[in-house]
Amino acid sequence: MPSNALAHIRMDGFPVSEGHLLIVPNRHAADWFDLTAAEQQAIMELVEQGKQWLEERYQPDGYNIGMNCGAAAGQTVLHMHCHLIPRYVGDQQDPRGGVRWVIPEKADYWSGR
């Protein structure tokens, strides 16, 4: 699994899709905003390397990339981690809106409801 001096990648213990990865800083930090600029860059480099790793093994059709920062945003593990979630055609009936579904009543902006 790819890694660098400041962060590493691991498989998610509770994956939402096949190949779901977590990119985690080596130093403890509560969330993205507690990281140094170098750590943020290291995380983003591993997002790209993780994508390449997933392409070779799973050939996903798309990706969701996300971080929960703070309890109000749904963070339950208080150590920063970035989700790299491979997506596959047909894994959801209508995937439009992607991460906007964290607040379901505001996600569907395209249908005029």
C-alpha positions as a Markdown table, in Angstrom:
| # | Residue | x | y | z |
|---|---|---|---|---|
| 1 | Met | 0.0 | 0.0 | 0.0 |
| 2 | Pro | 1.5 | 3.4 | -0.9 |
| 3 | Ser | 2.9 | 5.7 | 1.8 |
| 4 | Asn | 5.2 | 8.6 | 2.3 |
| 5 | Ala | 7.2 | 10.2 | 5.2 |
| 6 | Leu | 4.1 | 12.0 | 6.5 |
| 7 | Ala | 1.1 | 9.7 | 5.8 |
| 8 | His | 0.0 | 6.3 | 4.7 |
| 9 | Ile | -2.9 | 4.5 | 3.0 |
| 10 | Arg | -4.9 | 1.6 | 4.5 |
| 11 | Met | -8.1 | -0.2 | 3.6 |
| 12 | Asp | -11.2 | 1.1 | 5.3 |
| 13 | Gly | -12.4 | -1.3 | 8.0 |
| 14 | Phe | -16.0 | -0.6 | 7.1 |
| 15 | Pro | -15.9 | 0.0 | 3.4 |
| 16 | Val | -18.8 | 1.5 | 1.5 |
| 17 | Ser | -17.5 | 0.0 | -1.8 |
| 18 | Glu | -14.9 | -2.5 | -2.9 |
| 19 | Gly | -11.5 | -0.9 | -2.5 |
| 20 | His | -12.5 | 1.9 | -0.1 |
| 21 | Leu | -9.3 | 3.5 | 1.1 |
| 22 | Leu | -8.3 | 5.8 | 4.0 |
| 23 | Ile | -5.4 | 8.2 | 3.7 |
| 24 | Val | -4.1 | 8.9 | 7.2 |
| 25 | Pro | -1.4 | 11.2 | 8.5 |
| 26 | Asn | 1.3 | 9.6 | 10.7 |
| 27 | Arg | 1.2 | 12.4 | 13.3 |
| 28 | His | -1.9 | 12.7 | 15.3 |
| 29 | Ala | -4.1 | 15.6 | 14.1 |
| 30 | Ala | -7.8 | 15.9 | 14.8 |
| 31 | Asp | -8.8 | 17.0 | 11.3 |
| 32 | Trp | -7.6 | 18.5 | 8.0 |
| 33 | Phe | -7.3 | 22.0 | 9.5 |
| 34 | Asp | -4.9 | 20.7 | 12.2 |
| 35 | Leu | -2.4 | 19.5 | 9.6 |
| 36 | Thr | 0.6 | 21.4 | 8.5 |
| 37 | Ala | 0.8 | 22.4 | 4.8 |
| 38 | Ala | 3.4 | 19.7 | 4.2 |
| 39 | Glu | 1.1 | 17.1 | 5.7 |
| 40 | Gln | -1.8 | 18.3 | 3.6 |
| 41 | Gln | 0.4 | 18.0 | 0.5 |
| 42 | Ala | 1.5 | 14.5 | 1.5 |
| 43 | Ile | -2.2 | 13.5 | 1.9 |
| 44 | Met | -3.1 | 14.8 | -1.5 |
| 45 | Glu | -0.1 | 13.0 | -3.1 |
| 46 | Leu | -1.4 | 9.8 | -1.6 |
| 47 | Val | -4.9 | 10.5 | -2.9 |
| 48 | Glu | -3.4 | 10.4 | -6.4 |
| 49 | Gln | -1.3 | 7.3 | -5.6 |
| 50 | Gly | -4.3 | 5.6 | -4.1 |
| 51 | Lys | -6.3 | 6.3 | -7.2 |
| 52 | Gln | -3.6 | 4.7 | -9.3 |
| 53 | Trp | -3.5 | 1.7 | -7.0 |
| 54 | Leu | -7.3 | 1.3 | -7.3 |
| 55 | Glu | -7.2 | 1.7 | -11.1 |
| 56 | Glu | -4.8 | -1.2 | -11.3 |
| 57 | Arg | -6.9 | -3.5 | -9.0 |
| 58 | Tyr | -10.6 | -2.5 | -9.3 |
| 59 | Gln | -11.1 | -0.3 | -12.4 |
| 60 | Pro | -13.7 | 1.9 | -10.7 |
| 61 | Asp | -15.9 | 4.2 | -12.8 |
| 62 | Gly | -15.5 | 7.2 | -10.5 |
| 63 | Tyr | -14.5 | 8.4 | -7.0 |
| 64 | Asn | -15.7 | 10.2 | -4.0 |
| 65 | Ile | -13.1 | 11.9 | -1.9 |
| 66 | Gly | -14.1 | 13.2 | 1.5 |
| 67 | Met | -13.1 | 14.3 | 5.0 |
| 68 | Asn | -15.4 | 14.8 | 8.0 |
| 69 | Cys | -14.0 | 17.7 | 10.1 |
| 70 | Gly | -15.7 | 17.9 | 13.5 |
| 71 | Ala | -18.6 | 16.1 | 15.2 |
| 72 | Ala | -21.2 | 18.4 | 13.5 |
| 73 | Ala | -19.8 | 17.1 | 10.1 |
| 74 | Gly | -20.1 | 13.5 | 11.2 |
| 75 | Gln | -16.6 | 12.9 | 12.3 |
| 76 | Thr | -16.5 | 9.9 | 14.7 |
| 77 | Val | -12.8 | 9.0 | 14.7 |
| 78 | Leu | -10.9 | 12.0 | 16.0 |
| 79 | His | -7.8 | 11.4 | 14.0 |
| 80 | Met | -7.8 | 13.0 | 10.6 |
| 81 | His | -8.4 | 10.6 | 7.7 |
| 82 | Cys | -9.4 | 11.2 | 4.1 |
| 83 | His | -11.8 | 8.7 | 2.4 |
| 84 | Leu | -11.0 | 7.7 | -1.2 |
| 85 | Ile | -14.1 | 5.8 | -2.2 |
| 86 | Pro | -14.2 | 4.1 | -5.6 |
| 87 | Arg | -17.6 | 4.2 | -7.3 |
| 88 | Tyr | -19.0 | 1.8 | -9.8 |
| 89 | Val | -21.7 | 2.3 | -12.4 |
| 90 | Gly | -24.9 | 0.8 | -10.9 |
| 91 | Asp | -23.7 | 0.9 | -7.2 |
| 92 | Gln | -26.5 | 3.5 | -6.6 |
| 93 | Gln | -29.6 | 4.0 | -8.7 |
| 94 | Asp | -29.0 | 7.7 | -9.1 |
| 95 | Pro | -25.6 | 8.9 | -7.9 |
| 96 | Arg | -26.2 | 12.6 | -8.9 |
| 97 | Gly | -25.4 | 15.0 | -6.1 |
| 98 | Gly | -22.6 | 12.8 | -4.6 |
| 99 | Val | -21.4 | 14.2 | -1.3 |
| 100 | Arg | -24.3 | 16.7 | -1.2 |
| 101 | Trp | -26.4 | 13.8 | 0.2 |
| 102 | Val | -24.9 | 14.4 | 3.7 |
| 103 | Ile | -27.9 | 16.7 | 4.0 |
| 104 | Pro | -30.5 | 14.8 | 2.0 |
| 105 | Glu | -33.2 | 17.5 | 1.8 |
| 106 | Lys | -30.7 | 19.8 | 0.1 |
| 107 | Ala | -29.0 | 17.3 | -2.2 |
| 108 | Asp | -31.4 | 17.2 | -5.2 |
| 109 | Tyr | -31.1 | 20.7 | -6.6 |
| 110 | Trp | -31.6 | 19.7 | -10.2 |
| 111 | Ser | -35.2 | 18.4 | -10.2 |
| 112 | Gly | -36.9 | 21.6 | -8.9 |
| 113 | Arg | -38.4 | 19.9 | -5.9 |
